[in-house]
Amino acid sequence: MSLQNFRAIASIYKFELHRFRRTWLTGLLVPVITTSLYFVVFGGAIGSRMTEVEGIPYAAFIVPGLIMMAMFTESIFNASFGIYMPKFTGTIYELLSAPISATETVIAYVGAAATKSLIVGIIIFLTAHLFVDVPVAHPLAMAGFMLLIAVSFCLFGFILGVWAQSFEQLQVIPLLLIMPMTFLGGAFYSVHMLAEPWRTITLFNPIVYLISGFRWTFFGKGDVGIEFSLIFVAGMLAVCIGVIGWMFRTGYRLKK
């Protein structure tokens, strides 16, 4: 990679982060307030009646789900909005004609979006400690899993931003698909608590494998084996990279 291309990546990356810095107060306060409300509602109201889930205090049990839920949303929103705005304003043509490859463009946009998503995830993790003691059995695995999830969903958000032709379409998949799948993916309960056939049906929800894998890094246990979670994340990365490569090769909704 030449120095010129490195500077191009850095410029896009800094520009996207600058947009986050302009609204940093809102960007940091919202996850703190939202996390606090979840602990009041779920940790207080439900936790007083269901003290433990598989030997884990309920208030601690929901922390990985809260972090994942926020990171899913932040990753998709930041990455999709970041690439959609150049399309909306018409500056996408300047980007496509610049001496920077598709790979470098994706690195810059996805890198900035993933950075913002990781910051939000860390803020929620720290906020959770104000309410409950949250052990982390595998800290390095937790950090690695957070990074993989952030990059995977930022790539997915990048695809969504290229595909969307209006601001309304940017909201369709996160609100009507990702959010319901997260609530039904074991964020606030264990899949093992469900009766058949719902337990088996739930295992077809891909979000289950992400939340379960992340919960394993905290408590050493999850609803499914950690190997299945890693396979799913790797598969999602591969599919997203393949789709983005096809979009740039064909110019799908980039050049028209």
C-alpha positions as a Markdown table, in Angstrom:
| # | Residue | x | y | z |
|---|---|---|---|---|
| 1 | Met | 0.0 | 0.0 | 0.0 |
| 2 | Ser | 1.5 | 3.3 | -1.0 |
| 3 | Leu | 1.8 | 6.3 | 1.2 |
| 4 | Gln | -0.8 | 8.2 | -0.9 |
| 5 | Asn | -3.4 | 5.4 | -0.4 |
| 6 | Phe | -2.7 | 5.2 | 3.3 |
| 7 | Arg | -3.4 | 8.9 | 3.5 |
| 8 | Ala | -6.6 | 8.4 | 1.6 |
| 9 | Ile | -7.7 | 5.8 | 4.1 |
| 10 | Ala | -6.7 | 8.0 | 7.0 |
| 11 | Ser | -8.6 | 11.0 | 5.6 |
| 12 | Ile | -11.9 | 9.1 | 5.2 |
| 13 | Tyr | -11.4 | 7.5 | 8.6 |
| 14 | Lys | -10.8 | 10.8 | 10.3 |
| 15 | Phe | -13.7 | 12.4 | 8.5 |
| 16 | Glu | -16.1 | 9.7 | 9.7 |
| 17 | Leu | -14.9 | 9.9 | 13.2 |
| 18 | His | -15.2 | 13.7 | 13.1 |
| 19 | Arg | -18.9 | 13.3 | 12.5 |
| 20 | Phe | -19.0 | 11.2 | 15.7 |
| 21 | Arg | -17.1 | 13.8 | 17.7 |
| 22 | Arg | -19.6 | 16.5 | 16.7 |
| 23 | Thr | -22.3 | 14.5 | 18.5 |
| 24 | Trp | -20.1 | 12.7 | 21.1 |
| 25 | Leu | -22.3 | 13.8 | 24.0 |
| 26 | Thr | -25.4 | 12.3 | 22.5 |
| 27 | Gly | -23.6 | 9.3 | 21.2 |
| 28 | Leu | -22.2 | 8.4 | 24.7 |
| 29 | Leu | -25.2 | 9.5 | 26.8 |
| 30 | Val | -27.8 | 7.5 | 24.9 |
| 31 | Pro | -26.2 | 4.1 | 25.5 |
| 32 | Val | -25.6 | 5.0 | 29.2 |
| 33 | Ile | -29.2 | 6.0 | 29.7 |
| 34 | Thr | -30.6 | 3.1 | 27.7 |
| 35 | Thr | -28.4 | 0.6 | 29.6 |
| 36 | Ser | -29.5 | 2.0 | 32.9 |
| 37 | Leu | -33.2 | 1.7 | 31.9 |
| 38 | Tyr | -32.7 | -1.9 | 30.9 |
| 39 | Phe | -31.2 | -2.6 | 34.3 |
| 40 | Val | -34.1 | -0.9 | 36.0 |
| 41 | Val | -36.7 | -2.8 | 34.0 |
| 42 | Phe | -35.1 | -6.2 | 33.4 |
| 43 | Gly | -32.6 | -6.3 | 36.2 |
| 44 | Gly | -34.8 | -4.9 | 38.8 |
| 45 | Ala | -38.4 | -6.0 | 37.9 |
| 46 | Ile | -37.6 | -9.4 | 36.3 |
| 47 | Gly | -34.4 | -10.0 | 38.2 |
| 48 | Ser | -36.3 | -9.8 | 41.5 |
| 49 | Arg | -38.4 | -12.7 | 40.4 |
| 50 | Met | -35.8 | -14.7 | 38.4 |
| 51 | Thr | -32.6 | -14.3 | 40.4 |
| 52 | Glu | -30.4 | -16.7 | 38.4 |
| 53 | Val | -30.2 | -18.2 | 35.0 |
| 54 | Glu | -28.0 | -21.3 | 34.8 |
| 55 | Gly | -26.3 | -20.3 | 38.0 |
| 56 | Ile | -25.5 | -16.8 | 36.8 |
| 57 | Pro | -27.2 | -13.7 | 38.5 |
| 58 | Tyr | -29.8 | -12.5 | 36.1 |
| 59 | Ala | -28.6 | -8.9 | 36.2 |
| 60 | Ala | -25.1 | -10.1 | 35.1 |
| 61 | Phe | -26.6 | -12.6 | 32.6 |
| 62 | Ile | -28.2 | -9.9 | 30.5 |
| 63 | Val | -25.0 | -7.7 | 30.1 |
| 64 | Pro | -23.6 | -9.6 | 27.1 |
| 65 | Gly | -27.0 | -9.3 | 25.4 |
| 66 | Leu | -27.2 | -5.6 | 26.1 |
| 67 | Ile | -23.7 | -5.0 | 24.7 |
| 68 | Met | -24.4 | -7.1 | 21.6 |
| 69 | Met | -27.8 | -5.4 | 21.0 |
| 70 | Ala | -26.2 | -1.9 | 21.1 |
| 71 | Met | -23.3 | -3.0 | 18.9 |
| 72 | Phe | -25.5 | -4.5 | 16.3 |
| 73 | Thr | -27.5 | -1.3 | 16.0 |
| 74 | Glu | -24.5 | 1.1 | 16.1 |
| 75 | Ser | -22.5 | -1.0 | 13.6 |
| 76 | Ile | -25.3 | -1.1 | 11.0 |
| 77 | Phe | -26.3 | 2.5 | 11.5 |
| 78 | Asn | -22.8 | 4.0 | 11.3 |
| 79 | Ala | -21.6 | 2.0 | 8.4 |
| 80 | Ser | -24.8 | 2.3 | 6.3 |
| 81 | Phe | -25.1 | 6.1 | 7.0 |
| 82 | Gly | -21.4 | 6.6 | 6.3 |
| 83 | Ile | -21.5 | 5.2 | 2.7 |
| 84 | Tyr | -25.1 | 6.3 | 2.0 |
| 85 | Met | -24.4 | 10.0 | 2.5 |
| 86 | Pro | -21.9 | 10.2 | -0.4 |
| 87 | Lys | -24.5 | 8.6 | -2.6 |
| 88 | Phe | -27.2 | 11.0 | -1.4 |
| 89 | Thr | -25.0 | 14.1 | -2.0 |
| 90 | Gly | -23.4 | 12.8 | -5.2 |
| 91 | Thr | -19.9 | 12.9 | -3.9 |
| 92 | Ile | -19.7 | 9.1 | -4.4 |
| 93 | Tyr | -18.5 | 9.7 | -7.9 |
| 94 | Glu | -15.5 | 11.6 | -6.6 |
| 95 | Leu | -14.7 | 8.7 | -4.3 |
| 96 | Leu | -15.0 | 6.2 | -7.1 |
| 97 | Ser | -12.8 | 8.2 | -9.5 |
| 98 | Ala | -10.1 | 8.8 | -6.8 |
| 99 | Pro | -6.9 | 6.7 | -6.9 |
| 100 | Ile | -8.0 | 4.5 | -4.0 |
| 101 | Ser | -9.1 | 0.8 | -4.4 |
| 102 | Ala | -12.4 | -0.7 | -3.3 |
| 103 | Thr | -10.6 | -2.6 | -0.5 |
| 104 | Glu | -9.1 | 0.6 | 0.9 |
| 105 | Thr | -12.5 | 2.4 | 0.7 |
| 106 | Val | -14.1 | -0.4 | 2.7 |
| 107 | Ile | -11.3 | -0.4 | 5.2 |
| 108 | Ala | -11.7 | 3.3 | 5.9 |
| 109 | Tyr | -15.5 | 3.4 | 6.2 |
| 110 | Val | -15.9 | 0.1 | 8.0 |
| 111 | Gly | -12.9 | 0.9 | 10.3 |
| 112 | Ala | -14.4 | 4.2 | 11.4 |
| 113 | Ala | -17.8 | 2.6 | 11.9 |
| 114 | Ala | -16.3 | -0.3 | 13.9 |
| 115 | Thr | -14.4 | 2.1 | 16.1 |
| 116 | Lys | -17.5 | 3.9 | 17.0 |
| 117 | Ser | -19.3 | 0.6 | 17.7 |
| 118 | Leu | -16.5 | -0.6 | 19.9 |
| 119 | Ile | -16.6 | 2.6 | 21.9 |
| 120 | Val | -20.3 | 2.3 | 22.5 |
| 121 | Gly | -19.8 | -1.4 | 23.5 |
| 122 | Ile | -17.1 | -0.5 | 26.0 |
| 123 | Ile | -19.3 | 2.4 | 27.4 |
| 124 | Ile | -22.1 | -0.1 | 28.1 |
| 125 | Phe | -19.7 | -2.6 | 29.6 |
| 126 | Leu | -18.5 | 0.1 | 32.0 |
| 127 | Thr | -22.0 | 1.3 | 32.8 |
| 128 | Ala | -23.1 | -2.2 | 33.6 |
| 129 | His | -20.5 | -2.3 | 36.4 |
| 130 | Leu | -22.4 | 0.5 | 38.1 |
| 131 | Phe | -25.3 | -1.9 | 38.7 |
| 132 | Val | -23.8 | -5.4 | 39.0 |
| 133 | Asp | -20.5 | -7.2 | 39.2 |
| 134 | Val | -19.8 | -8.7 | 35.8 |
| 135 | Pro | -17.0 | -11.4 | 35.7 |
| 136 | Val | -15.1 | -11.9 | 32.4 |
| 137 | Ala | -13.8 | -15.5 | 32.2 |
| 138 | His | -12.0 | -14.9 | 28.9 |
| 139 | Pro | -11.1 | -11.2 | 28.5 |
| 140 | Leu | -8.9 | -11.6 | 25.4 |
| 141 | Ala | -11.7 | -13.7 | 23.7 |
| 142 | Met | -14.2 | -11.1 | 24.8 |
| 143 | Ala | -12.2 | -8.3 | 23.1 |
| 144 | Gly | -11.7 | -10.4 | 20.0 |
| 145 | Phe | -15.3 | -11.3 | 19.8 |
| 146 | Met | -16.4 | -7.7 | 20.1 |
| 147 | Leu | -14.0 | -6.7 | 17.3 |
| 148 | Leu | -15.3 | -9.5 | 15.0 |
| 149 | Ile | -18.9 | -8.6 | 15.7 |
| 150 | Ala | -18.2 | -4.9 | 15.1 |
| 151 | Val | -16.4 | -5.6 | 11.8 |
| 152 | Ser | -19.0 | -8.1 | 10.6 |
| 153 | Phe | -22.0 | -5.9 | 11.2 |
| 154 | Cys | -20.3 | -2.8 | 9.9 |
| 155 | Leu | -19.7 | -4.8 | 6.6 |
| 156 | Phe | -23.3 | -5.7 | 6.7 |
| 157 | Gly | -24.2 | -2.1 | 7.3 |
| 158 | Phe | -22.0 | -1.0 | 4.4 |
| 159 | Ile | -23.9 | -3.4 | 2.1 |
| 160 | Leu | -27.2 | -1.9 | 3.4 |
| 161 | Gly | -26.0 | 1.6 | 2.8 |
| 162 | Val | -25.0 | 0.8 | -0.8 |
| 163 | Trp | -28.3 | -1.0 | -1.4 |
| 164 | Ala | -30.6 | 1.6 | 0.2 |
| 165 | Gln | -32.1 | 4.3 | -2.1 |
| 166 | Ser | -33.8 | 6.3 | 0.6 |
| 167 | Phe | -33.4 | 7.1 | 4.3 |
| 168 | Glu | -36.5 | 4.9 | 5.0 |
| 169 | Gln | -34.8 | 1.9 | 3.4 |
| 170 | Leu | -31.8 | 2.4 | 5.8 |
| 171 | Gln | -34.2 | 1.8 | 8.7 |
| 172 | Val | -36.1 | -1.2 | 7.3 |
| 173 | Ile | -33.7 | -4.0 | 8.1 |
| 174 | Pro | -32.4 | -2.8 | 11.4 |
| 175 | Leu | -35.9 | -2.1 | 12.8 |
| 176 | Leu | -37.9 | -4.9 | 11.2 |
| 177 | Leu | -35.3 | -7.6 | 11.2 |
| 178 | Ile | -32.2 | -7.2 | 13.3 |
| 179 | Met | -34.0 | -5.8 | 16.4 |
| 180 | Pro | -36.7 | -8.4 | 16.6 |
| 181 | Met | -34.1 | -11.2 | 16.0 |
| 182 | Thr | -32.0 | -9.8 | 18.8 |
| 183 | Phe | -34.9 | -9.8 | 21.3 |
| 184 | Leu | -35.7 | -13.4 | 20.2 |
| 185 | Gly | -32.1 | -14.4 | 20.2 |
| 186 | Gly | -31.5 | -15.0 | 23.9 |
| 187 | Ala | -30.4 | -11.4 | 24.8 |
| 188 | Phe | -32.5 | -11.5 | 28.0 |
| 189 | Tyr | -33.1 | -15.2 | 28.5 |
| 190 | Ser | -31.5 | -18.6 | 27.9 |
| 191 | Val | -32.7 | -20.6 | 24.9 |
| 192 | His | -32.8 | -23.6 | 27.2 |
| 193 | Met | -35.6 | -22.0 | 29.1 |
| 194 | Leu | -37.9 | -22.4 | 26.1 |
| 195 | Ala | -40.1 | -25.4 | 25.6 |
| 196 | Glu | -40.1 | -27.4 | 22.4 |
| 197 | Pro | -40.7 | -26.7 | 19.5 |
| 198 | Trp | -39.7 | -23.1 | 20.2 |
| 199 | Arg | -36.2 | -24.1 | 21.5 |
| 200 | Thr | -35.4 | -25.8 | 18.2 |
| 201 | Ile | -37.0 | -23.0 | 16.1 |
| 202 | Thr | -35.0 | -20.4 | 18.0 |
| 203 | Leu | -31.8 | -22.2 | 16.9 |
| 204 | Phe | -32.5 | -21.1 | 13.4 |
| 205 | Asn | -32.1 | -17.5 | 14.5 |
| 206 | Pro | -28.4 | -16.5 | 13.6 |
| 207 | Ile | -28.4 | -13.9 | 16.4 |
| 208 | Val | -28.5 | -16.7 | 19.0 |
| 209 | Tyr | -25.0 | -17.9 | 18.0 |
| 210 | Leu | -23.6 | -14.4 | 18.3 |
| 211 | Ile | -25.0 | -13.6 | 21.7 |
| 212 | Ser | -24.2 | -17.1 | 22.9 |
| 213 | Gly | -20.6 | -16.9 | 21.8 |
| 214 | Phe | -20.2 | -13.5 | 23.4 |
| 215 | Arg | -21.8 | -14.7 | 26.7 |
| 216 | Trp | -19.4 | -17.6 | 26.7 |
| 217 | Thr | -16.5 | -15.1 | 26.9 |
| 218 | Phe | -18.0 | -13.8 | 30.1 |
| 219 | Phe | -19.2 | -16.9 | 31.9 |
| 220 | Gly | -17.6 | -19.8 | 30.1 |
| 221 | Lys | -21.0 | -21.1 | 29.0 |
| 222 | Gly | -23.6 | -20.4 | 26.3 |
| 223 | Asp | -26.7 | -21.7 | 24.7 |
| 224 | Val | -24.6 | -23.2 | 21.9 |
| 225 | Gly | -21.0 | -24.3 | 21.6 |
| 226 | Ile | -18.5 | -21.6 | 21.1 |
| 227 | Glu | -17.2 | -23.3 | 17.9 |
| 228 | Phe | -20.6 | -22.9 | 16.3 |
| 229 | Ser | -20.5 | -19.2 | 17.2 |
| 230 | Leu | -17.1 | -18.7 | 15.6 |
| 231 | Ile | -18.1 | -20.6 | 12.5 |
| 232 | Phe | -21.1 | -18.4 | 12.1 |
| 233 | Val | -19.1 | -15.2 | 12.5 |
| 234 | Ala | -16.5 | -16.4 | 10.0 |
| 235 | Gly | -19.2 | -17.3 | 7.6 |
| 236 | Met | -20.9 | -13.9 | 8.0 |
| 237 | Leu | -17.5 | -12.1 | 7.3 |
| 238 | Ala | -16.9 | -14.2 | 4.2 |
| 239 | Val | -20.4 | -13.6 | 2.8 |
| 240 | Cys | -20.2 | -9.8 | 3.5 |
| 241 | Ile | -16.8 | -9.5 | 1.9 |
| 242 | Gly | -18.0 | -11.4 | -1.1 |
| 243 | Val | -21.1 | -9.3 | -1.6 |
| 244 | Ile | -19.1 | -6.0 | -1.2 |
| 245 | Gly | -16.6 | -7.2 | -3.7 |
| 246 | Trp | -19.4 | -8.0 | -6.2 |
| 247 | Met | -21.0 | -4.6 | -5.6 |
| 248 | Phe | -17.7 | -2.8 | -6.5 |
| 249 | Arg | -17.0 | -5.0 | -9.5 |
| 250 | Thr | -20.5 | -4.5 | -11.0 |
| 251 | Gly | -21.1 | -0.9 | -9.7 |
| 252 | Tyr | -24.4 | -2.1 | -8.2 |
| 253 | Arg | -26.2 | 1.1 | -7.0 |
| 254 | Leu | -22.8 | 2.9 | -6.8 |
| 255 | Lys | -22.7 | 4.3 | -10.3 |
| 256 | Lys | -26.4 | 4.9 | -10.9 |
